[in-house]
Amino acid sequence: MSDNETPTEAVPQEETVDQPTEESPAAETPAEETPAEEPASDVSEEEEEEEDDVEEKPNKKKEVVEDLREHVNIIFIGHVDAGKSTIAGNVLYLSGMVDERTIQKYEKEAKDKKHGSWFLAFIMDTNEEERAKGKTVEVGRAHFASDKKRYTILDAPGHKNYVPNMIGGAAQADIGILVISARQGEFEAGFEGQGQTREHTTLAKTLGVKQLVILVNKMDEQSVNWSKARFAEIQKKFTPFLKSVGYNPKTDINWIPVSGYSGSNIKAPAGDLCPWYTGPPLLTLLDNLDPLSRDAEGPVRLPVLDRYKEKGTTVVLGKLESGTLKVGDSVTMMPNKQTTEVTFLELDETGEVDRCKAGEIVTVGLKDISTSDISQGFVLCSADHELPVMCEFEAQLAIVDLLSTKPIMSAGYSAVIHVHTCTEEIVVEELLSTMNKKTRKLSKRKPTFVRKGDIVTVRISVARPICCELFETVQQLGRFTLRDEGKTIAIGKITKIVVESN
């Protein structure tokens, strides 16, 4: 379903840290000029105080805002075995994040497992189960940077059994990289029937991924051999589906033919291998995409993806969707309304910082709160601007598919909702109206049921209260997916709070 709203604010001007203007007293009185007969203890005390001052000042500079490069979260999605982990690993290798010695180690390990071509995927697939089976299970996370931007890579699993993990990764992403295999039969397997190309694309759009880069991979495979006809065939078959999900093929989509294994069109152009493609390679394209809109001035909204103890301190991990978070801030954990204080902030690629802004995936240390009081799907908020906690709400749904055993949706339909990092059971209590797709007008009568392809306004109740926003307030916390028996059946946006929890 297309979300026609545009984000409310552009990227705010980054703040800079004021540099100290006073000269260090130690510089005025060098140690060698101190008279020998003066008491050594006085001098050392004075110097120690001055050295302490000098040492404290650099700590104040450990701020993410010092790095003015835009931070972008990108997620690799697509059908199983399309080559997502291999491309993600090659991106890290070609951008200098993995040294030659490590690559040689992975090459040897892959050969020992009788799968020599998997070595690049081992950069992202780090556990033994993933390496043994050649299938990503958890969402891998890594980092690289260019002269223009800083990137976090999220590598999502492609198997249908791990779609919930993919949803958790896509909820953190800004840009999606959809990997499609050009090999004969593999694109068709991913796009038709029970393939994950369709579902991943639908979920990406629903979860707020507005820009999609489509990599047609394995173009160097013998049956393809960089064929322009095969590339065009895939574009022709897939573009109507992109439109139906809500992507604009002209403004939201970029296509690149690549070889993830050899690295052609990843960092450097494929050149004579693919003379008919005149666009930029992947890393150049990512650098040249327009800056993303962030609401750094809004209230703090950080959905919790994970929580754990670190050196006795409670720590949560998540993407800061709105606002600016600083060490020392008083914040509230919703929905249990427990007030706490930020003790430290840490970015994977930077280390500890004293503040971070919307768009960063950040680790947050919290004071006087237990991990047992926090669950995935809770939201860290500004203490003076709490997030609504809903038991019942109205929403606009687009029915994208239904089970063959339940081909219609009516009042009483139960499913599972995925909204930001939260997962909960729901019941569709009432169908309120349907929308005419041509006129966009709502029906006056309440429908008794709806089918695949319908757009309907519904009233939904939740088994347990969840933290959400209206879509018009914070889009990332107001859009959701409904799934039933492991299948995505609808996408929606919250339009009205019916019952708010106390």
Salt bridges, closest charged atoms under 4 A:
ASP3 OD1 - LYS205 NZ 3.69
ASP3 OD2 - ARG479 NH2 2.92
GLU5 OE1 - LYS493 NZ 3.87
GLU14 OE1 - LYS357 NZ 3.75
GLU15 OE1 - ARG355 NH1 2.51
GLU63 OE1 - ARG355 NE 3.32
ASP67 OD2 - ARG69 NH2 2.91
ASP67 OD2 - ARG150 NE 3.72
GLU70 OE1 - LYS149 NZ 3.84
GLU109 OE2 - ARG131 NH1 3.05
ASP112 OD2 - LYS108 NZ 3.27
GLU128 OE1 - LYS113 NZ 3.24
GLU129 OE2 - LYS133 NZ 3.82
ASP174 OD1 - ARG294 NH1 2.97
ASP174 OD1 - LYS319 NZ 2.78
GLU186 OE2 - ARG183 NH1 3.02
GLU186 OE1 - LYS218 NZ 3.05
GLU188 OE2 - ARG230 NH1 3.00
GLU188 OE2 - LYS237 NZ 3.70
GLU199 OE2 - ARG483 NH2 2.78
GLU221 OE2 - ARG183 NE 3.59
GLU233 OE1 - ARG230 NH1 3.20
GLU233 OE2 - LYS237 NZ 3.23
GLU321 OE1 - LYS319 NZ 3.94
ASP348 OD2 - ARG141 NH2 2.69
ASP348 OD2 - HIS143 NE2 3.32
GLU349 OE1 - HIS143 ND1 3.74
GLU349 OE2 - ARG150 NH1 2.66
GLU360 OE1 - HIS71 ND1 3.27
GLU360 OE2 - ARG150 NH2 2.75
GLU392 OE2 - ARG459 NH1 2.75
ASP401 OD2 - LYS487 NZ 3.24
GLU424 OE1 - ARG464 NE 2.94
GLU430 OE2 - LYS446 NZ 2.36
GLU430 OE1 - ARG459 NE 3.13
GLU469 OE2 - ARG301 NE 2.92
ASP484 OD2 - LYS406 NZ 2.92
